[in-house]
Amino acid sequence: MKVAVARTPEARAACFDVRAAVFIVEQGVPASEEWDGLDEVCTHFLAGEADAPAGCARLASNGEAAKVQRVAVMPSHRGTGLGARLMRASLDHARRAGFRVVVLDSQVPAIGFYEKLGFRAHGPEFLDAGIPHRAMSLSVS
């Protein structure tokens, strides 16, 4: 399955469709929190094709670190390694862009997934959209 930067409006819309299905419908995240106004300044990654999306992620920057956000895989593709492929694409992109550190806020049940990729959790649990999360980071230099 193809994982690539979502460069066309159709590919970006496919990413948004995955996010709506996973976060808004499945997890009950309010649409007002999912659509945070940052999509225009982020790099989006699409797994699958625009007409058959299977997963997505977005990469933002706070100037010093890249931040992976909105990692979502459709239920039909979970457990296939697709999430790890999305993460590797995001990490490779961040590294090529010159970032030395990548951060993310993981839902607590997903911490083990990110730890397998080398991320380390730090700080206390916090709620984001009513879901427990922890901050994580990874050196990519």
KOLROGU-819459 format. One record per residue (C-alpha): x, y, z; residue number from 1; residue in one letter. Coordinates in Angstrom, 2 decimals, padded with zeros to 5 digits. Layout:
BEGIN
<atom u="X" v="Y" w="Z" n="NUM" res="A"/>
...
This chain:
BEGIN
<atom u="000.00" v="000.00" w="000.00" n="1" res="M"/>
<atom u="001.29" v="003.42" w="-000.98" n="2" res="K"/>
<atom u="002.19" v="005.99" w="001.73" n="3" res="V"/>
<atom u="003.02" v="009.45" w="000.41" n="4" res="A"/>
<atom u="002.72" v="013.15" w="001.08" n="5" res="V"/>
<atom u="-000.83" v="014.25" w="000.23" n="6" res="A"/>
<atom u="000.02" v="016.86" w="-002.41" n="7" res="R"/>
<atom u="-003.32" v="017.22" w="-004.20" n="8" res="T"/>
<atom u="-006.63" v="018.57" w="-002.91" n="9" res="P"/>
<atom u="-008.12" v="015.09" w="-003.46" n="10" res="E"/>
<atom u="-005.42" v="013.40" w="-001.38" n="11" res="A"/>
<atom u="-005.81" v="015.94" w="001.43" n="12" res="R"/>
<atom u="-009.59" v="015.46" w="001.36" n="13" res="A"/>
<atom u="-009.01" v="011.70" w="001.67" n="14" res="A"/>
<atom u="-006.88" v="012.34" w="004.78" n="15" res="C"/>
<atom u="-009.70" v="014.44" w="006.23" n="16" res="F"/>
<atom u="-012.19" v="011.65" w="005.47" n="17" res="D"/>
<atom u="-010.05" v="009.17" w="007.45" n="18" res="V"/>
<atom u="-009.75" v="011.59" w="010.36" n="19" res="R"/>
<atom u="-013.50" v="012.20" w="010.40" n="20" res="A"/>
<atom u="-014.23" v="008.47" w="010.38" n="21" res="A"/>
<atom u="-011.70" v="007.58" w="013.08" n="22" res="V"/>
<atom u="-011.67" v="010.57" w="015.40" n="23" res="F"/>
<atom u="-015.12" v="012.13" w="015.05" n="24" res="I"/>
<atom u="-017.32" v="009.10" w="014.34" n="25" res="V"/>
<atom u="-015.44" v="006.26" w="016.04" n="26" res="E"/>
<atom u="-013.85" v="008.07" w="019.00" n="27" res="Q"/>
<atom u="-016.40" v="010.83" w="019.50" n="28" res="G"/>
<atom u="-013.99" v="013.76" w="019.22" n="29" res="V"/>
<atom u="-015.99" v="016.96" w="018.68" n="30" res="P"/>
<atom u="-015.61" v="018.26" w="015.12" n="31" res="A"/>
<atom u="-014.69" v="021.68" w="016.52" n="32" res="S"/>
<atom u="-011.63" v="020.12" w="018.17" n="33" res="E"/>
<atom u="-010.62" v="017.91" w="015.25" n="34" res="E"/>
<atom u="-010.69" v="020.77" w="012.74" n="35" res="W"/>
<atom u="-008.30" v="023.02" w="014.66" n="36" res="D"/>
<atom u="-007.42" v="025.41" w="011.83" n="37" res="G"/>
<atom u="-003.85" v="024.11" w="011.48" n="38" res="L"/>
<atom u="-004.30" v="021.85" w="008.46" n="39" res="D"/>
<atom u="-003.20" v="024.54" w="006.01" n="40" res="E"/>
<atom u="000.26" v="024.82" w="007.62" n="41" res="V"/>
<atom u="000.92" v="021.08" w="008.04" n="42" res="C"/>
<atom u="002.27" v="018.34" w="005.81" n="43" res="T"/>
<atom u="-000.24" v="015.52" w="005.38" n="44" res="H"/>
<atom u="000.51" v="011.87" w="004.64" n="45" res="F"/>
<atom u="-001.97" v="009.51" w="002.99" n="46" res="L"/>
<atom u="-001.88" v="005.73" w="003.04" n="47" res="A"/>
<atom u="-003.80" v="004.24" w="000.14" n="48" res="G"/>
<atom u="-005.27" v="006.28" w="-002.70" n="49" res="E"/>
<atom u="-007.55" v="009.31" w="-002.66" n="50" res="A"/>
<atom u="-010.45" v="007.11" w="-003.78" n="51" res="D"/>
<atom u="-009.59" v="004.37" w="-001.24" n="52" res="A"/>
<atom u="-007.91" v="005.94" w="001.81" n="53" res="P"/>
<atom u="-006.68" v="003.61" w="004.55" n="54" res="A"/>
<atom u="-004.76" v="005.93" w="006.90" n="55" res="G"/>
<atom u="-003.27" v="009.34" w="007.41" n="56" res="C"/>
<atom u="-001.00" v="011.48" w="009.57" n="57" res="A"/>
<atom u="000.00" v="015.10" w="009.68" n="58" res="R"/>
<atom u="003.31" v="016.75" w="010.51" n="59" res="L"/>
<atom u="003.49" v="020.20" w="012.08" n="60" res="A"/>
<atom u="006.38" v="022.29" w="013.34" n="61" res="S"/>
<atom u="006.80" v="024.41" w="016.43" n="62" res="N"/>
<atom u="010.07" v="025.80" w="015.07" n="63" res="G"/>
<atom u="012.37" v="023.58" w="017.12" n="64" res="E"/>
<atom u="010.71" v="020.20" w="016.76" n="65" res="A"/>
<atom u="008.45" v="018.46" w="014.29" n="66" res="A"/>
<atom u="005.18" v="017.25" w="015.76" n="67" res="K"/>
<atom u="003.33" v="014.20" w="014.43" n="68" res="V"/>
<atom u="-000.41" v="014.56" w="014.83" n="69" res="Q"/>
<atom u="-003.68" v="013.01" w="013.72" n="70" res="R"/>
<atom u="-002.31" v="009.53" w="013.03" n="71" res="V"/>
<atom u="-005.32" v="007.45" w="012.03" n="72" res="A"/>
<atom u="-005.80" v="004.06" w="010.39" n="73" res="V"/>
<atom u="-009.16" v="002.77" w="009.21" n="74" res="M"/>
<atom u="-010.39" v="-000.28" w="011.18" n="75" res="P"/>
<atom u="-010.06" v="-002.53" w="008.11" n="76" res="S"/>
<atom u="-006.30" v="-001.85" w="007.96" n="77" res="H"/>
<atom u="-005.34" v="-001.95" w="011.64" n="78" res="R"/>
<atom u="-002.79" v="-004.55" w="012.64" n="79" res="G"/>
<atom u="-001.23" v="-004.60" w="009.16" n="80" res="T"/>
<atom u="001.79" v="-002.39" w="009.91" n="81" res="G"/>
<atom u="000.25" v="000.55" w="008.09" n="82" res="L"/>
<atom u="000.44" v="002.82" w="011.14" n="83" res="G"/>
<atom u="004.17" v="002.13" w="011.44" n="84" res="A"/>
<atom u="004.63" v="002.90" w="007.74" n="85" res="R"/>
<atom u="002.82" v="006.21" w="008.17" n="86" res="L"/>
<atom u="005.04" v="007.03" w="011.13" n="87" res="M"/>
<atom u="008.25" v="006.12" w="009.28" n="88" res="R"/>
<atom u="007.21" v="008.35" w="006.38" n="89" res="A"/>
<atom u="006.54" v="011.21" w="008.82" n="90" res="S"/>
<atom u="009.84" v="010.67" w="010.64" n="91" res="L"/>
<atom u="011.81" v="010.48" w="007.39" n="92" res="D"/>
<atom u="010.20" v="013.70" w="006.19" n="93" res="H"/>
<atom u="011.01" v="015.46" w="009.47" n="94" res="A"/>
<atom u="014.62" v="014.26" w="009.34" n="95" res="R"/>
<atom u="015.04" v="015.43" w="005.73" n="96" res="R"/>
<atom u="013.57" v="018.82" w="006.72" n="97" res="A"/>
<atom u="016.37" v="019.18" w="009.27" n="98" res="G"/>
<atom u="014.52" v="018.48" w="012.49" n="99" res="F"/>
<atom u="016.47" v="016.74" w="015.23" n="100" res="R"/>
<atom u="013.51" v="015.97" w="017.49" n="101" res="V"/>
<atom u="010.01" v="014.72" w="016.74" n="102" res="V"/>
<atom u="007.30" v="014.98" w="019.38" n="103" res="V"/>
<atom u="003.72" v="013.76" w="019.62" n="104" res="L"/>
<atom u="000.86" v="013.44" w="022.08" n="105" res="D"/>
<atom u="-000.15" v="009.78" w="022.23" n="106" res="S"/>
<atom u="-003.46" v="008.41" w="023.35" n="107" res="Q"/>
<atom u="-002.52" v="006.31" w="026.37" n="108" res="V"/>
<atom u="-003.51" v="002.95" w="024.82" n="109" res="P"/>
<atom u="-001.22" v="003.70" w="021.83" n="110" res="A"/>
<atom u="001.93" v="004.45" w="023.85" n="111" res="I"/>
<atom u="003.35" v="000.96" w="023.23" n="112" res="G"/>
<atom u="002.96" v="001.43" w="019.46" n="113" res="F"/>
<atom u="005.06" v="004.60" w="019.56" n="114" res="Y"/>
<atom u="007.60" v="003.08" w="021.97" n="115" res="E"/>
<atom u="008.29" v="000.36" w="019.38" n="116" res="K"/>
<atom u="009.27" v="003.18" w="017.01" n="117" res="L"/>
<atom u="011.70" v="004.59" w="019.60" n="118" res="G"/>
<atom u="009.56" v="007.29" w="021.22" n="119" res="F"/>
<atom u="009.75" v="007.80" w="024.97" n="120" res="R"/>
<atom u="006.85" v="009.07" w="027.09" n="121" res="A"/>
<atom u="007.40" v="011.90" w="029.54" n="122" res="H"/>
<atom u="005.29" v="014.06" w="031.80" n="123" res="G"/>
<atom u="001.91" v="013.33" w="033.32" n="124" res="P"/>
<atom u="-001.22" v="012.13" w="031.59" n="125" res="E"/>
<atom u="-003.51" v="014.87" w="030.29" n="126" res="F"/>
<atom u="-006.84" v="015.00" w="028.52" n="127" res="L"/>
<atom u="-007.13" v="016.01" w="024.89" n="128" res="D"/>
<atom u="-010.67" v="015.91" w="023.46" n="129" res="A"/>
<atom u="-011.62" v="014.01" w="026.62" n="130" res="G"/>
<atom u="-009.12" v="011.21" w="025.84" n="131" res="I"/>
<atom u="-006.10" v="010.50" w="028.13" n="132" res="P"/>
<atom u="-002.77" v="011.28" w="026.42" n="133" res="H"/>
<atom u="000.93" v="011.52" w="027.25" n="134" res="R"/>
<atom u="003.65" v="013.54" w="025.55" n="135" res="A"/>
<atom u="006.35" v="011.56" w="023.77" n="136" res="M"/>
<atom u="009.56" v="012.45" w="021.95" n="137" res="S"/>
<atom u="012.20" v="010.91" w="019.70" n="138" res="L"/>
<atom u="015.62" v="012.14" w="018.60" n="139" res="S"/>
<atom u="015.95" v="011.72" w="014.82" n="140" res="V"/>
<atom u="019.40" v="013.27" w="014.31" n="141" res="S"/>
